[in-house]
């Protein structure tokens, strides 16, 4: 599935599924138009929700470096939880198959 950016293309033409079809020549690709702002369709929103509600809740970092280090640690730890990440993707309702 191809998700064109609605911000515009070369010479100011808007990116739509119709004008992206030239880029879609493979039978397994499909162009879809998404709204400019749709956090419910973004799997990263599920990750942020998990961080805010559980992993970083009630944590006061001593500075930006400490916060960055904690974020890296949590990202690595979350990467190990395939079930959680699949849930973030599945929560969007998008037809994405994960292997």
Secondary structure, 3 states (H helix, E strand, C coil): CEECCCCCCHHHCCCCHHHHCCCCCCCCCCEECCCCCCHHHCHHHHHHHHHHHHHCCCCCCCCHHHHHHHHHHHHHHHHCCHHHHHHHHHCCCCCCCCC
